[in-house]
């Protein structure tokens, strides 16, 4: 079973099979390459563009848990992943001397209608029950009548008050991936090829042909190429006709504004306003299943910017200094797609994170990496695994 038309010639540049081939240099692939490299494996990481500049190159970096009600294994997995990410980031920052722009600064949710307050108060009790860390820390979903700072956001019209979520965090996506890339490049056993696409993958002979003309054998391959991973994987599943996933367009922007970066991010009806260090505030994001120009911003982003200016008076005259549009991977079964393929266990899927990739990619990489080592599986929700997606 192959991706592409021709079987690869395994007399490749490396002269031997690498332990792990990682295809895709977004946050998923970066974590996989880093974890494997730290374990001493011989890793080849290839990306058809530049590392970290696909879907991971947006602006928001909002790291938020699921709602605290109706708790289940999937919500617990995400909560634990978001909690452990803080330690992972601090280790990376110490190793590299760089900042990921991470802070557990919380989230503020305005409640425009009175009935929303009753719902929020029920969730407040749910958070007391479910948002508890193994180290004894607990986090709040607290209903309040005033925002933490005047004008962040406007209080007028918020008849139900506000929710302050103390568990949420944020990170600067571009700084975050830069830290991961620096850590990977410091590992002598990880080779990085940028501007190189996967032309052909042969699961039976464990070989890959690259667009550079080079060929390489591998013991395992992790396919983490974002939305482009779906067709790559599907060609290895000849019995499946339905697509595994799709690309969803997202747009975001950055404003220049001297906002206290310790303020909580704001979330209201799909609008995010995220303060970052350096006098920057991120605005986003759209989720577009149909689009004509995947990498061009348009009036949908301008509408979000206008909403942000109206909601947050501090941003009324703040200039927009950058706009971004890109494609994010969304599996048809909605949840991330992780694990070895049936009848091709050397090939491991790691994609479909959509909006939650930054918060849980390190733990999904653990799950994929465990398959490489042949160890016990990391405890991820069954709905993340390949059999669920194929079913």
C-alpha positions in Angstrom: 0.0 0.0 0.0 1.5 3.3 -1.0 1.0 7.0 -0.9 1.9 8.1 -4.5 2.5 6.1 -7.6 6.0 4.6 -7.3 7.6 2.4 -4.7 10.7 4.1 -3.2 14.2 3.2 -3.9 15.6 2.5 -0.4 19.2 3.1 -1.4 18.7 6.6 0.2 20.9 9.4 1.3 21.0 8.1 4.9 22.2 4.6 3.9 20.1 3.1 6.7 16.6 3.3 8.0 15.9 6.0 10.6 14.1 5.0 13.7 11.3 7.5 13.1 10.2 9.6 10.2 8.0 12.5 11.2 6.0 14.1 8.4 4.7 17.6 9.3 6.3 20.4 11.3 3.3 21.8 13.1 2.8 21.7 16.8 1.9 17.9 16.6 4.9 16.9 14.6 7.2 19.1 16.6 6.2 17.5 19.9 6.6 14.0 18.3 10.1 14.7 17.0 11.2 16.3 20.3 9.9 13.4 22.4 11.5 10.8 20.1 14.8 12.8 19.9 15.0 13.1 23.7 14.6 9.4 23.9 17.7 8.9 21.7 16.0 7.8 18.5 17.4 8.7 15.1 14.7 11.0 13.8 14.1 12.6 10.4 11.5 15.5 10.5 10.3 16.7 7.1 8.0 19.6 6.3 7.0 20.8 2.9 7.2 24.4 4.1 9.0 25.9 7.1 8.6 24.4 10.6 5.7 25.9 12.5 4.3 28.0 9.7 1.1 26.1 8.8 -2.0 26.0 11.1 0.3 26.5 14.1 1.2 30.0 12.8 -1.9 31.8 14.0 -2.2 34.4 16.7 -4.5 33.3 19.5 -2.9 30.7 21.7 -6.0 30.4 23.9 -5.7 27.3 26.2 -9.1 26.6 27.7 -10.7 23.5 29.2 -14.0 22.0 28.3 -17.0 23.2 30.3 -16.9 21.8 33.8 -20.3 20.1 33.7 -21.1 16.6 32.5 -17.6 15.5 33.3 -16.2 12.5 31.3 -12.9 10.8 30.4 -12.4 13.2 27.4 -12.8 16.3 29.5 -10.5 14.8 32.2 -7.8 14.0 29.5 -7.9 17.6 28.2 -7.8 19.0 31.8 -4.8 16.9 32.7 -3.0 17.8 29.4 -3.5 21.5 29.9 -2.3 21.2 33.5 0.9 19.3 32.5 1.6 21.7 29.6 2.7 24.3 32.1 5.5 22.1 33.3 6.5 21.1 29.8 6.7 24.7 28.7 8.9 25.7 31.7 11.3 22.9 30.9 11.5 24.0 27.3 12.1 27.6 28.2 14.9 26.6 30.6 16.5 24.4 27.9 16.4 27.0 25.2 16.5 30.3 27.0 13.5 31.4 25.0 9.9 32.4 26.1 6.8 30.7 24.8 4.6 33.6 26.0 2.8 31.3 28.4 0.8 32.4 31.4 -2.1 31.0 33.3 -4.0 34.3 33.2 -7.5 33.0 33.1 -10.6 33.6 30.9 -13.4 36.0 31.2 -16.8 35.2 29.7 -19.3 38.1 29.6 -23.0 37.1 30.2 -25.2 39.4 28.2 -28.5 37.8 29.2 -29.8 37.3 32.8 -30.6 33.6 32.4 -26.9 32.9 31.6 -26.0 33.7 35.2 -28.1 30.8 36.5 -26.3 28.4 34.1 -22.9 29.9 35.0 -23.7 29.4 38.7 -24.4 25.7 38.1 -21.1 25.4 36.3 -19.4 27.1 39.3 -20.4 24.2 41.4 -19.3 21.7 38.7 -15.8 23.3 38.6 -15.5 22.9 42.4 -16.1 19.2 41.9 -14.1 18.6 38.7 -11.4 21.1 38.3 -9.0 19.7 40.8 -5.3 18.9 40.2 -3.5 15.9 41.7 -1.1 18.3 43.3 -3.9 19.8 45.4 -4.5 22.9 43.3 -8.1 23.8 42.5 -9.4 26.2 39.9 -12.5 28.3 39.8 -15.4 29.1 37.5 -16.5 32.1 39.4 -19.5 34.3 38.7 -18.8 38.0 39.3 -20.5 41.3 38.6 -17.5 43.3 37.5 -14.7 42.7 35.1 -11.1 42.6 36.5 -10.2 46.0 35.0 -12.4 48.9 33.9 -13.2 48.4 30.2 -11.9 44.8 30.0 -14.5 44.4 28.6 -17.3 46.9 28.8 -19.7 46.2 31.7 -22.6 47.9 30.0 -25.2 45.4 28.7 -23.8 42.4 30.6 -27.0 41.7 32.5 -25.8 38.4 33.8 -22.4 39.6 34.9 -19.3 37.7 34.1 -17.6 34.3 34.6 -13.9 34.3 35.6 -12.3 31.0 34.8 -9.0 30.7 36.7 -7.8 27.6 34.9 -7.4 29.0 31.4 -4.0 30.0 30.1 -2.6 31.4 26.9 0.7 31.1 24.9 2.0 33.0 21.9 1.7 30.4 19.1 4.7 31.6 17.1 6.9 31.9 20.2 5.6 28.5 21.4 6.6 26.8 18.2 9.9 28.7 18.1 10.8 27.2 21.5 10.0 23.7 20.3 12.0 24.2 17.1 15.0 25.4 19.0 14.9 22.4 21.4 14.7 20.1 18.4 17.6 21.7 16.5 19.7 21.3 19.7 19.4 17.5 19.4 22.1 15.9 17.4 20.0 12.8 16.6 17.2 14.8 14.9 17.6 15.8 11.2 15.3 18.5 9.9 14.4 19.0 6.2 12.3 22.1 5.4 10.8 22.7 2.0 10.7 18.9 1.4 7.4 17.1 0.8 6.5 13.4 1.1 6.0 12.1 -2.4 5.6 8.5 -1.6 5.2 6.3 1.5 5.4 2.5 1.2 4.2 0.8 4.4 5.1 -2.7 3.4 8.7 -2.0 2.7 8.9 0.9 5.2 10.4 3.4 2.8 9.6 7.0 1.8 10.5 9.0 -1.3 10.8 12.8 -0.8 10.3 15.6 -3.2 14.0 16.4 -3.0 14.7 13.2 -4.8 16.1 11.6 -1.6 14.8 8.3 -0.3 14.8 7.0 3.3 13.8 3.8 5.1 12.2 4.0 8.5 11.2 1.8 11.4 8.1 3.9 12.1 6.5 7.0 10.5 4.3 9.5 12.2 2.0 11.4 9.8 1.4 14.8 11.5 0.9 17.0 8.4 -2.2 18.7 9.5 -5.1 18.6 7.1 -2.8 17.1 4.4 -2.4 14.1 6.7 -5.9 12.9 5.9 -5.4 12.0 2.3 -1.9 10.6 3.1 -3.5 8.2 5.6 -6.5 7.4 3.5 -4.3 6.1 0.7 -3.1 3.5 3.2 -6.7 2.5 3.9 -7.9 1.3 0.5 -11.1 -0.1 1.9 -12.3 3.3 3.1 -14.0 5.6 0.7 -15.2 8.4 3.1 -12.6 11.1 3.8 -11.0 11.0 7.3 -11.1 14.7 7.7 -11.2 18.2 6.2 -9.5 21.6 6.2 -11.3 24.4 8.1 -10.2 27.9 7.4 -9.4 30.2 10.3 -8.6 33.9 10.4 -7.0 36.0 13.2 -5.4 39.3 13.7 -3.1 41.2 16.1 -3.6 44.7 17.4 -0.9 46.9 19.0 -2.3 48.0 22.4 -0.6 48.5 25.8 -2.8 46.1 27.6 -1.7 44.4 30.9 -0.7 40.9 29.7 -1.8 39.4 33.0 -5.5 40.2 32.3 -7.6 37.2 31.4 -8.5 36.5 27.8 -12.0 37.3 26.8 -14.4 34.8 25.1 -17.9 35.7 23.8 -19.9 33.9 21.1 -16.9 32.7 19.1 -14.9 35.9 19.6 -11.5 35.7 21.4 -9.5 38.7 22.6 -6.2 37.5 24.0 -3.6 39.8 25.6 0.0 38.9 25.0 3.3 40.4 26.1 4.9 43.2 24.2 1.8 45.3 23.8 0.0 42.8 21.5 -3.6 41.6 21.6 -4.8 38.7 19.4 -8.3 38.7 17.9 -10.0 35.7 16.3 -11.1 33.4 15.1 -13.3 32.2 12.2 -14.2 28.6 11.4 -15.0 28.3 7.8 -15.9 25.0 6.2 -16.3 26.5 2.7 -13.9 29.1 1.3 -12.4 30.3 -2.0 -9.2 31.8 -0.7 -7.7 29.6 2.0 -4.8 31.9 2.9 -6.3 35.3 2.4 -8.2 37.3 5.0 -11.5 38.9 4.2 -14.5 40.7 5.6 -15.2 37.9 8.1 -12.0 38.8 10.0 -12.9 42.5 9.7 -16.2 41.8 11.4 -14.4 40.1 14.3 -12.1 43.1 14.7 -15.1 45.4 14.7 -16.8 43.3 17.4 -13.6 43.3 19.5 -13.4 47.1 19.3 -17.0 47.4 20.4 -16.7 44.8 23.3 -13.4 46.2 24.6 -13.2 50.0 24.7 -9.5 49.8 25.3 -9.1 48.6 21.7 -11.2 51.2 20.0 -8.3 53.0 18.3 -5.7 50.2 18.4 -4.1 49.6 15.0 -4.1 46.1 13.4 -0.5 45.2 12.8 -0.9 41.7 11.4 -3.6 39.5 9.8 -3.4 35.7 9.2 -5.5 33.1 7.5 -4.7 29.3 7.4 -6.2 25.8 7.3 -6.7 23.7 10.4 -7.2 19.9 10.4 -10.6 18.7 11.5 -11.4 15.0 11.6 -14.8 13.9 10.4 -15.3 12.2 13.7 -14.4 15.6 15.3 -11.8 14.3 17.9 -8.1 14.1 17.2 -6.9 11.1 15.2 -4.1 9.3 16.9 -2.4 5.8 16.7 -1.2 3.1 14.3 -3.1 2.2 11.2 -4.7 -1.3 11.0 -2.6 -3.6 8.9 0.2 -1.0 8.7 1.2 -0.5 12.3 4.5 1.2 11.3 2.4 4.2 10.2 1.0 6.3 13.0 -1.6 9.0 12.7 -1.2 12.2 14.7 -3.6 14.9 13.4 -7.0 16.4 13.7 -6.4 18.6 16.7 -8.4 21.5 15.1 -8.8 24.1 17.8 -7.3 22.2 20.7 -3.9 21.2 19.3 -1.7 23.5 21.4 -3.2 22.4 24.6 -3.0 18.6 24.2 -0.4 18.0 21.4 2.3 17.0 23.9 0.1 14.3 25.3 -1.1 13.1 21.9 2.6 12.9 20.9 3.2 10.7 24.0 0.4 8.4 22.8 1.9 8.2 19.3 5.4 7.8 20.6 4.4 4.9 22.9 3.4 3.0 19.8 6.9 3.6 18.3 8.5 2.1 21.5 6.0 -0.7 21.7 5.2 0.2 25.3 1.8 0.3 27.1 -0.5 2.8 25.5 -0.9 6.3 27.0 -4.5 6.5 28.3 -6.2 8.6 25.7 -9.9 8.7 25.1 -11.2 5.8 22.9 -12.8 8.4 20.5 -9.2 9.7 19.7 -8.0 6.3 18.4 -7.9 5.2 14.8 -10.6 2.4 15.2 -13.1 4.9 16.3 -12.5 7.1 13.3 -12.7 4.2 10.9 -15.9 3.0 12.5 
